Amino acid sequence: MPTILVNCGMEALFLANEMNEPIHVHAGKGEMECKFWQDTYNFEITISVEYNLTPQTRREIKKKNCL
């Protein structure tokens, strides 16, 4: 997966062809991983899947400070 962004220690990765899934980005930092759905109409992101995210990291992502 090619890295498209590194911010706040989170590495955002992109896959061009994941079958029938909508536009999304995978992100990770250490043992933390998550997948974000991207709503192109409302310019919002939603966490689809998360693993080992700390409450602080979740808040930073939702405030759009990290990705």
Contacts in CASP RR format, 6 or more apart in sequence:
PFRMAT RR
TARGET T0000
AUTHOR 0000-0000-0000
METHOD contacts of the structure
MODEL  1
MPTILVNCGMEALFLANEMNEPIHVHAGKGEMECKFWQDTYNFEITISVE
YNLTPQTRREIKKKNCL
1 13 0 8 1.000
1 14 0 8 1.000
1 15 0 8 1.000
1 26 0 8 1.000
2 13 0 8 1.000
2 14 0 8 1.000
3 11 0 8 1.000
3 12 0 8 1.000
3 13 0 8 1.000
4 12 0 8 1.000
4 13 0 8 1.000
4 14 0 8 1.000
4 25 0 8 1.000
5 11 0 8 1.000
5 12 0 8 1.000
5 67 0 8 1.000
6 12 0 8 1.000
7 66 0 8 1.000
7 67 0 8 1.000
8 29 0 8 1.000
8 60 0 8 1.000
8 65 0 8 1.000
8 66 0 8 1.000
8 67 0 8 1.000
9 29 0 8 1.000
9 66 0 8 1.000
10 27 0 8 1.000
10 28 0 8 1.000
10 29 0 8 1.000
10 32 0 8 1.000
10 57 0 8 1.000
10 61 0 8 1.000
10 66 0 8 1.000
10 67 0 8 1.000
11 27 0 8 1.000
11 28 0 8 1.000
11 29 0 8 1.000
12 25 0 8 1.000
12 26 0 8 1.000
12 27 0 8 1.000
12 28 0 8 1.000
12 67 0 8 1.000
13 25 0 8 1.000
13 26 0 8 1.000
13 27 0 8 1.000
13 28 0 8 1.000
14 25 0 8 1.000
14 26 0 8 1.000
15 26 0 8 1.000
18 24 0 8 1.000
22 37 0 8 1.000
22 38 0 8 1.000
23 37 0 8 1.000
23 38 0 8 1.000
23 40 0 8 1.000
24 35 0 8 1.000
24 36 0 8 1.000
24 37 0 8 1.000
24 38 0 8 1.000
24 48 0 8 1.000
25 35 0 8 1.000
25 36 0 8 1.000
25 38 0 8 1.000
25 67 0 8 1.000
26 33 0 8 1.000
26 34 0 8 1.000
26 35 0 8 1.000
27 33 0 8 1.000
27 34 0 8 1.000
27 35 0 8 1.000
27 36 0 8 1.000
27 61 0 8 1.000
27 67 0 8 1.000
28 34 0 8 1.000
29 57 0 8 1.000
31 51 0 8 1.000
31 52 0 8 1.000
32 50 0 8 1.000
32 51 0 8 1.000
32 52 0 8 1.000
32 53 0 8 1.000
32 54 0 8 1.000
32 57 0 8 1.000
33 49 0 8 1.000
33 50 0 8 1.000
33 51 0 8 1.000
33 52 0 8 1.000
34 47 0 8 1.000
34 48 0 8 1.000
34 49 0 8 1.000
34 50 0 8 1.000
34 51 0 8 1.000
34 53 0 8 1.000
34 61 0 8 1.000
35 47 0 8 1.000
35 48 0 8 1.000
35 49 0 8 1.000
35 50 0 8 1.000
36 45 0 8 1.000
36 46 0 8 1.000
36 47 0 8 1.000
36 48 0 8 1.000
36 61 0 8 1.000
36 67 0 8 1.000
37 45 0 8 1.000
37 46 0 8 1.000
37 48 0 8 1.000
38 44 0 8 1.000
38 45 0 8 1.000
39 45 0 8 1.000
39 46 0 8 1.000
45 61 0 8 1.000
45 64 0 8 1.000
45 67 0 8 1.000
47 53 0 8 1.000
47 58 0 8 1.000
47 61 0 8 1.000
47 62 0 8 1.000
50 58 0 8 1.000
53 61 0 8 1.000
57 66 0 8 1.000
60 66 0 8 1.000
61 67 0 8 1.000
END
